[in-house]
Amino acid sequence: MEAVGAESGTMRVVALNDYAASVPVQDFFDYPVILAMQIDGKRLRVRVRDNGPIFIIYPFSEQPDLLNEEIMTRSVWQVKRIEIDD
């Protein structure tokens, strides 16, 4: 978030299939959320089975309390666009 100067607000994350989710920028400060572009050292490709080119991943294994519908809808794969609203 620092790279794009986002300190607050909401991100509108849009997937290749036009699924969209609102993700609070604060999530990236509260949890170790990542924008994954690789898995096991291999670049995520733009294919359904590869979930690429970008996948928003929350630390579900380390923080099981995040395993709820509200947070899971924010874990978008095949991200094609991210818009940051203040």
N, C-alpha and C positions, 0 to 999 in steps of 0.2 A: 504494500500500500504506500510505503514511503516513496517508491519509484515514480508513482503517478500523483503524489501529493494528496492522497486521500486520507483524511484523519477522522472523518465522521460521514454521516449520511448513509445512503443505501446504494447498492449496486444492483442494476437490473442485468441479470445473466440470461442470455438467450442461446439455446442449443440449436444444432443443425435442423432439428425437426420443428423448430419454432416454439418449443417448450420454453417458458420463461419463469424465473424465480427472482424474488427480491431477497438480497442477502445484505444484512447490515454490515457496514465496513467494520464496526466494532467487533464483529465475530473474529476478525483476523488479529485483533489485539487481545481478545479474551481467550482464544483457543489457538493451538498451533495448526490452523487451517492452511492448506497448501493448494496452489494451482499447479497440478501435476501435468507435465508434458512428457514424462517418461515413466516406464515401469520396468523394474529390473534392468535398468541401464539402456532400455530400448525405447526409442521415440514412439509415442502414441500416434498411430496413424488415423486418418479420417475414414474409419470403417466401423460399422456397428459393433463388431466384436472387439475392437480395440479401444472404444470409448474416447478416442481423440478428436481433435488435436489437444484439447485441454480438459481436465477433469478436476472439479473442486472437491477436495477430500477433507473431511472432518476427522478428528481422532476418535472414532467410535470405539475402537478396541480399548484405548486408554481411559476414555470417559464414557462409560455406558449410559450415563444420564442423558447424553446427546441422542441416544437412539429413540427418538420420538418423531412423529410426523412433521412437526414444524421444522425441525433441523434437517431431517432427511430430504425434504423437498428442496433444500438449498444445495445439496450435494449433486450438482449438475454435471453431466458428462457431455461430450461432443459440443463443448462451448464454442460458439462462433463469434459472439460479441459480448462485451461487458461495457455497460454505460454506468457512470458514477454520477449520482444525483446528490446535491448538497442537502 
